[in-house]
């Protein structure tokens, strides 16, 4: 069986992951949590506040869906080679975050000196990737 078999993806699980990422991101980057610190860390002032931008939200949802579909393929490959569970899915999410997301995003923040912003962003990605893997592994 091909490890890139899109017919094995549980699309309801993908949808659940996308919804999770929108909720977790809203909490993580809320006005009472990390948004004010993150906004300052990227060099913005309170007068630079973002406005609701449909294109931004569309790209955000699309990128979350793409991440989740990619994660689903990884978890499905894991399932064919020994089994996918909540724990193995969460571990897969963590390792993908640790090996790809964290270092790649860090390299984008080092030169402009936005390491604090990276830590906040990477923390959100960590939560999402572990949750995506756990949801997809459990749903498998």
C-alpha positions as CSV (number, residue, x, y, z in Angstrom):
1,X,0.0,0.0,0.0
2,X,1.2,3.5,-0.9
3,X,2.1,5.7,2.2
4,X,0.6,8.7,0.3
5,X,-2.9,7.2,0.0
6,X,-5.2,10.1,0.4
7,X,-8.2,7.7,0.5
8,X,-7.1,6.5,4.0
9,X,-7.4,10.0,5.5
10,X,-10.2,10.4,8.0
11,X,-11.5,13.8,6.8
12,X,-13.6,14.3,9.8
13,X,-10.5,14.0,11.9
14,X,-8.8,16.6,9.7
15,X,-11.7,18.9,10.1
16,X,-11.5,18.4,13.9
17,X,-7.8,19.3,13.9
18,X,-8.4,22.5,11.8
19,X,-11.2,23.5,14.3
20,X,-8.8,22.7,17.2
21,X,-6.1,24.9,15.7
22,X,-8.4,27.8,15.2
23,X,-9.6,27.6,18.8
24,X,-6.2,27.0,20.3
25,X,-4.7,29.9,18.2
26,X,-7.5,32.2,19.3
27,X,-6.8,31.4,23.0
28,X,-2.9,31.4,22.5
29,X,-2.9,34.7,20.7
30,X,-5.8,36.3,22.7
31,X,-5.6,39.8,24.1
32,X,-5.2,38.4,27.7
33,X,-2.6,35.7,26.8
34,X,0.4,36.0,24.4
35,X,-0.8,38.5,21.8
36,X,0.4,41.7,23.5
37,X,3.9,40.2,24.1
38,X,4.1,38.7,20.7
39,X,2.9,41.9,18.9
40,X,5.6,43.9,20.7
41,X,8.2,41.2,20.0
42,X,7.6,41.5,16.3
43,X,8.1,45.3,16.5
44,X,4.5,46.4,16.3
45,X,2.8,49.1,18.4
46,X,-0.8,49.1,19.8
47,X,-1.7,51.5,16.9
48,X,-0.7,48.8,14.4
49,X,-3.5,46.5,15.5
50,X,-4.5,44.1,12.8
51,X,-8.0,44.2,11.4
52,X,-10.2,41.2,10.3
53,X,-8.8,40.3,7.0
54,X,-10.6,37.6,5.0
55,X,-7.6,36.7,3.0
56,X,-5.4,36.3,6.1
57,X,-8.0,34.0,7.8
58,X,-8.5,32.0,4.6
59,X,-4.7,31.4,4.3
60,X,-4.6,30.5,8.0
61,X,-7.3,27.9,7.7
62,X,-5.8,26.6,4.5
63,X,-2.4,26.2,6.0
64,X,-3.9,24.5,9.0
65,X,-5.7,22.1,6.7
66,X,-2.5,21.4,4.7
67,X,-0.6,20.7,7.9
68,X,-3.3,18.4,9.1
69,X,-3.5,16.4,5.9
70,X,0.3,16.0,5.9
71,X,0.2,14.9,9.5
72,X,-2.6,12.4,8.6
73,X,-0.4,10.9,5.9
74,X,2.4,10.5,8.4
75,X,0.1,9.0,11.1
76,X,-1.4,6.6,8.5
77,X,2.1,5.5,7.4
78,X,2.8,4.8,11.1
79,X,-0.4,2.8,11.4
80,X,0.7,0.6,8.5
81,X,4.1,0.0,10.2
82,X,3.0,-1.0,13.7
83,X,-0.1,0.9,14.7
84,X,-1.4,4.4,15.3
85,X,-2.7,5.4,18.7
86,X,-3.3,8.6,20.6
87,X,0.2,8.3,22.1
88,X,2.0,7.4,18.9
89,X,0.2,10.1,17.0
90,X,1.1,12.7,19.6
91,X,4.7,11.5,19.5
92,X,4.7,11.8,15.7
93,X,3.3,15.3,16.0
94,X,6.0,16.2,18.5
95,X,8.8,14.8,16.4
96,X,7.6,16.6,13.3
97,X,7.4,19.8,15.2
98,X,10.9,19.3,16.8
99,X,12.5,18.2,13.5
100,X,10.9,20.5,11.0
101,X,8.7,23.3,12.4
102,X,10.7,24.6,15.3
103,X,14.1,24.8,13.5
104,X,12.7,26.1,10.3
105,X,10.7,28.8,12.0
106,X,13.6,29.7,14.3
107,X,15.8,30.4,11.3
108,X,13.3,33.0,10.2
109,X,13.4,34.8,13.5
110,X,17.1,34.7,14.4
111,X,18.4,37.4,12.1
112,X,15.7,40.0,12.8
113,X,16.1,39.3,16.5
114,X,12.6,38.0,17.1
115,X,13.5,35.0,19.3
116,X,10.8,35.9,21.8
117,X,8.2,36.0,19.0
118,X,9.6,32.6,17.8
119,X,9.1,31.1,21.3
120,X,5.5,32.2,21.4
121,X,4.8,31.0,17.8
122,X,6.6,27.7,18.3
123,X,4.7,27.0,21.5
124,X,1.4,27.4,19.6
125,X,2.7,25.1,16.8
126,X,3.9,22.6,19.4
127,X,0.4,22.4,20.9
128,X,-1.2,22.0,17.5
129,X,1.2,19.4,16.1
130,X,0.9,17.2,19.2
131,X,-2.8,17.6,19.3
132,X,-3.1,16.9,15.5
133,X,-1.1,13.7,15.9
134,X,-3.1,12.6,19.0
135,X,-6.4,13.3,17.3
136,X,-5.4,11.6,14.1
137,X,-3.8,8.6,15.9
138,X,-6.9,8.1,18.2
139,X,-9.3,8.5,15.3
140,X,-7.4,6.0,13.2
